[in-house]
């Protein structure tokens, strides 16, 4: 789509790693250092409408970027992986994008519950 920011990445946007069906680059508004976005090359809004080959390609980049980041930054001790599907789930750019968010010991007071924190009162159980 002509107005999609991910379909029209700036020429100077560094692509970290890519394959035939997906690309990875650092998030412009990172949660933590080296927060990476992995997107399909094809414009599509809903993760559940991806073709298997696209899901596999995204997973390949998730794994390779995880390994790369752990070599690059020895302080990384964990990761959050997230996908927002639909406006009510927080999706703000309607081109599938998978967040790979490196985590470090002590980066927040109580990390227990991880992605459950999308609804803050449900994070702790």
BANUZA-520324 format. One line per field, with one value per residue: x negated, y negated, z of N, C-alpha, C in turn; residue in three letters. Coordinates in nm, 2 decimals. Layout:
N
n.xx <- c(X;...)
n.yy <- c(Y;...)
n.zz <- c(Z;...)
ca.xx <- c(X;...)
ca.yy <- c(Y;...)
ca.zz <- c(Z;...)
c.xx <- c(X;...)
c.yy <- c(Y;...)
c.zz <- c(Z;...)
rest <- c(ALA;...)
This chain:
125
n.xx <- c(-0.08;-0.05;-0.05;-0.15;-0.38;-0.56;-0.58;-0.70;-0.97;-1.21;-1.49;-1.73;-1.69;-1.82;-1.84;-1.86;-1.86;-1.74;-1.52;-1.37;-1.10;-1.06;-1.17;-1.40;-1.44;-1.56;-1.33;-1.17;-1.09;-1.20;-1.14;-1.34;-1.70;-1.80;-1.56;-1.37;-1.20;-1.02;-0.90;-0.66;-0.74;-0.53;-0.24;-0.02;0.23;0.31;0.19;0.29;0.36;0.14;-0.07;-0.19;-0.46;-0.55;-0.51;-0.70;-0.93;-0.94;-0.98;-1.23;-1.39;-1.34;-1.47;-1.74;-1.80;-1.78;-1.99;-2.20;-2.18;-2.23;-2.50;-2.60;-2.53;-2.60;-2.46;-2.20;-1.94;-1.70;-1.39;-1.11;-0.85;-0.62;-0.30;-0.07;0.27;0.51;0.70;0.81;0.63;0.42;0.28;0.12;0.00;0.10;-0.03;-0.16;-0.37;-0.63;-0.74;-1.05;-1.18;-1.46;-1.55;-1.68;-1.84;-1.70;-1.58;-1.32;-1.12;-0.95;-0.93;-0.77;-0.51;-0.53;-0.42;-0.16;-0.12;0.00;0.25;0.24;0.34;0.37;0.12;-0.02;0.01)
n.yy <- c(0.12;-0.22;-0.42;-0.29;-0.27;-0.07;0.06;-0.13;-0.19;-0.42;-0.51;-0.51;-0.34;-0.09;0.24;0.52;0.80;1.03;1.22;1.41;1.36;1.19;0.92;0.76;0.50;0.24;0.12;-0.20;-0.33;-0.22;0.02;0.14;0.14;0.25;0.35;0.51;0.52;0.75;0.81;0.91;0.92;0.88;0.68;0.70;0.70;0.87;1.10;1.37;1.42;1.46;1.64;1.98;2.00;1.74;1.71;1.90;1.78;1.54;1.65;1.77;1.54;1.43;1.62;1.61;1.34;1.33;1.49;1.34;1.10;1.18;1.24;0.99;0.84;0.90;0.86;0.92;1.12;1.24;1.25;1.08;1.16;1.03;0.97;0.76;0.78;0.63;0.33;0.31;0.47;0.32;0.27;0.05;-0.01;0.11;0.34;0.64;0.69;0.82;0.80;0.82;0.81;0.74;0.84;0.75;0.84;0.69;0.48;0.40;0.36;0.58;0.83;1.06;1.23;1.11;1.08;1.07;0.83;0.66;0.60;0.43;0.48;0.75;0.87;0.96;1.25)
n.zz <- c(0.00;-0.07;0.13;0.35;0.61;0.65;0.41;0.27;0.36;0.48;0.27;0.41;0.62;0.81;0.72;0.90;0.88;0.63;0.43;0.16;0.21;0.43;0.64;0.88;1.11;1.33;1.58;1.56;1.78;2.03;2.29;2.45;2.42;2.10;2.03;1.80;1.49;1.29;0.97;0.72;0.37;0.20;0.19;0.45;0.69;0.90;1.12;1.12;0.87;0.72;0.49;0.52;0.44;0.49;0.76;0.84;0.74;0.89;1.15;1.11;1.09;1.34;1.51;1.41;1.46;1.74;1.82;1.71;1.85;2.11;2.09;2.03;2.25;2.56;2.79;2.76;2.88;2.83;2.63;2.50;2.28;2.06;1.90;1.78;1.69;1.53;1.61;1.87;2.01;2.02;1.78;1.57;1.33;1.04;0.91;0.93;1.20;1.40;1.72;1.86;2.16;2.35;2.68;3.00;3.30;3.58;3.43;3.48;3.77;3.86;3.66;3.63;3.47;3.23;2.90;2.98;3.08;2.90;2.98;3.25;3.52;3.51;3.50;3.72;3.91)
ca.xx <- c(0.00;-0.13;-0.07;-0.21;-0.52;-0.65;-0.59;-0.78;-1.07;-1.31;-1.61;-1.84;-1.66;-1.91;-1.78;-1.95;-1.87;-1.62;-1.51;-1.28;-0.96;-1.05;-1.28;-1.41;-1.51;-1.53;-1.21;-1.20;-1.05;-1.23;-1.11;-1.47;-1.80;-1.80;-1.42;-1.37;-1.07;-1.03;-0.78;-0.66;-0.76;-0.40;-0.16;0.09;0.25;0.35;0.09;0.35;0.38;0.01;-0.09;-0.29;-0.60;-0.58;-0.53;-0.83;-1.04;-0.95;-1.04;-1.37;-1.45;-1.34;-1.58;-1.87;-1.82;-1.80;-2.13;-2.29;-2.17;-2.30;-2.64;-2.63;-2.51;-2.60;-2.37;-2.06;-1.91;-1.57;-1.32;-0.96;-0.80;-0.48;-0.23;0.07;0.36;0.63;0.69;0.84;0.52;0.31;0.21;0.13;-0.04;0.17;-0.11;-0.20;-0.50;-0.66;-0.84;-1.15;-1.23;-1.56;-1.53;-1.80;-1.82;-1.68;-1.53;-1.20;-1.11;-0.89;-0.90;-0.69;-0.39;-0.57;-0.33;-0.03;-0.12;0.08;0.36;0.16;0.39;0.37;-0.01;-0.05;0.11)
ca.yy <- c(0.00;-0.34;-0.50;-0.20;-0.31;0.05;0.08;-0.25;-0.22;-0.52;-0.45;-0.50;-0.25;0.03;0.37;0.60;0.93;1.05;1.34;1.39;1.32;1.11;0.83;0.72;0.38;0.19;0.04;-0.34;-0.37;-0.09;0.05;0.16;0.13;0.35;0.39;0.54;0.55;0.84;0.79;0.98;0.82;0.86;0.59;0.77;0.64;0.96;1.22;1.49;1.43;1.49;1.78;2.06;1.96;1.61;1.74;1.97;1.68;1.46;1.73;1.79;1.42;1.42;1.70;1.56;1.21;1.36;1.54;1.23;1.00;1.24;1.23;0.85;0.77;1.01;0.83;0.97;1.24;1.29;1.18;1.09;1.17;0.99;0.94;0.70;0.81;0.55;0.21;0.34;0.53;0.22;0.26;-0.09;0.00;0.23;0.42;0.74;0.68;0.90;0.74;0.90;0.72;0.80;0.81;0.76;0.85;0.56;0.37;0.35;0.41;0.72;0.88;1.18;1.21;1.07;1.02;1.05;0.69;0.58;0.55;0.42;0.55;0.90;0.92;1.03;1.36)
ca.zz <- c(0.00;-0.09;0.25;0.46;0.65;0.64;0.27;0.22;0.46;0.43;0.21;0.50;0.72;0.81;0.73;0.98;0.82;0.55;0.34;0.05;0.25;0.55;0.67;1.02;1.14;1.47;1.60;1.57;1.92;2.10;2.44;2.50;2.32;2.00;2.00;1.65;1.42;1.18;0.90;0.59;0.26;0.15;0.28;0.50;0.82;1.00;1.13;1.10;0.72;0.66;0.44;0.60;0.40;0.55;0.91;0.86;0.71;1.01;1.25;1.08;1.13;1.49;1.56;1.37;1.53;1.88;1.83;1.67;1.96;2.23;2.07;2.03;2.38;2.66;2.90;2.73;2.95;2.79;2.52;2.48;2.14;2.06;1.78;1.80;1.58;1.54;1.68;2.01;2.07;2.02;1.66;1.52;1.19;0.99;0.83;1.03;1.25;1.52;1.81;1.94;2.26;2.44;2.82;3.08;3.44;3.65;3.35;3.54;3.91;3.87;3.52;3.62;3.40;3.09;2.80;3.04;3.12;2.81;3.07;3.36;3.64;3.49;3.49;3.85;3.94)
c.xx <- c(-0.09;-0.15;-0.12;-0.35;-0.61;-0.67;-0.68;-0.89;-1.17;-1.43;-1.72;-1.81;-1.74;-1.83;-1.89;-1.97;-1.74;-1.63;-1.41;-1.14;-0.95;-1.18;-1.28;-1.49;-1.48;-1.41;-1.25;-1.16;-1.07;-1.19;-1.24;-1.57;-1.80;-1.66;-1.41;-1.23;-1.10;-0.89;-0.78;-0.68;-0.62;-0.32;-0.04;0.11;0.26;0.25;0.16;0.39;0.25;0.01;-0.20;-0.43;-0.64;-0.60;-0.67;-0.95;-1.05;-1.01;-1.19;-1.45;-1.45;-1.45;-1.72;-1.90;-1.85;-1.94;-2.23;-2.29;-2.24;-2.45;-2.68;-2.62;-2.50;-2.51;-2.23;-2.04;-1.78;-1.51;-1.17;-0.94;-0.66;-0.43;-0.10;0.15;0.49;0.62;0.71;0.72;0.40;0.24;0.23;0.08;0.01;0.10;-0.17;-0.35;-0.52;-0.77;-0.93;-1.22;-1.33;-1.53;-1.66;-1.76;-1.81;-1.62;-1.39;-1.19;-1.06;-0.85;-0.80;-0.55;-0.41;-0.46;-0.19;-0.01;-0.05;0.20;0.29;0.21;0.40;0.23;-0.05;0.05;0.05)
c.yy <- c(-0.12;-0.42;-0.42;-0.24;-0.19;0.09;-0.02;-0.29;-0.32;-0.45;-0.43;-0.40;-0.12;0.16;0.46;0.74;0.95;1.18;1.31;1.33;1.23;1.03;0.79;0.59;0.33;0.10;-0.11;-0.40;-0.25;-0.09;0.07;0.15;0.26;0.41;0.40;0.57;0.64;0.84;0.87;0.88;0.79;0.77;0.68;0.72;0.75;1.08;1.35;1.51;1.45;1.63;1.85;2.02;1.83;1.63;1.80;1.87;1.58;1.53;1.75;1.66;1.39;1.50;1.65;1.43;1.24;1.40;1.42;1.13;1.05;1.24;1.08;0.79;0.88;0.98;0.88;1.11;1.30;1.21;1.19;1.08;1.13;0.95;0.88;0.73;0.74;0.43;0.23;0.41;0.44;0.20;0.12;-0.10;0.12;0.30;0.51;0.70;0.75;0.83;0.84;0.80;0.78;0.75;0.83;0.77;0.71;0.45;0.32;0.42;0.55;0.76;1.00;1.15;1.16;1.01;1.01;0.90;0.60;0.53;0.55;0.49;0.70;0.96;1.00;1.13;1.45)
c.zz <- c(0.00;0.04;0.37;0.49;0.63;0.49;0.20;0.32;0.40;0.37;0.30;0.62;0.71;0.82;0.79;0.91;0.74;0.48;0.23;0.09;0.37;0.57;0.82;1.03;1.28;1.47;1.62;1.70;2.01;2.25;2.51;2.39;2.23;1.98;1.85;1.61;1.30;1.10;0.77;0.49;0.20;0.24;0.32;0.65;0.93;1.00;1.09;0.95;0.65;0.60;0.52;0.57;0.47;0.70;0.93;0.84;0.83;1.12;1.23;1.12;1.28;1.55;1.53;1.44;1.68;1.90;1.81;1.79;2.09;2.22;2.08;2.17;2.49;2.78;2.88;2.79;2.92;2.68;2.54;2.33;2.14;1.92;1.82;1.68;1.61;1.64;1.83;2.08;2.07;1.89;1.60;1.38;1.14;0.88;0.94;1.07;1.39;1.59;1.88;2.03;2.36;2.58;2.89;3.22;3.50;3.56;3.39;3.68;3.92;3.73;3.51;3.56;3.25;3.01;2.86;3.08;3.02;2.88;3.21;3.49;3.63;3.49;3.61;3.88;4.05)
rest <- c(UNK;UNK;UNK;UNK;UNK;UNK;UNK;UNK;UNK;UNK;UNK;UNK;UNK;UNK;UNK;UNK;UNK;UNK;UNK;UNK;UNK;UNK;UNK;UNK;UNK;UNK;UNK;UNK;UNK;UNK;UNK;UNK;UNK;UNK;UNK;UNK;UNK;UNK;UNK;UNK;UNK;UNK;UNK;UNK;UNK;UNK;UNK;UNK;UNK;UNK;UNK;UNK;UNK;UNK;UNK;UNK;UNK;UNK;UNK;UNK;UNK;UNK;UNK;UNK;UNK;UNK;UNK;UNK;UNK;UNK;UNK;UNK;UNK;UNK;UNK;UNK;UNK;UNK;UNK;UNK;UNK;UNK;UNK;UNK;UNK;UNK;UNK;UNK;UNK;UNK;UNK;UNK;UNK;UNK;UNK;UNK;UNK;UNK;UNK;UNK;UNK;UNK;UNK;UNK;UNK;UNK;UNK;UNK;UNK;UNK;UNK;UNK;UNK;UNK;UNK;UNK;UNK;UNK;UNK;UNK;UNK;UNK;UNK;UNK;UNK)
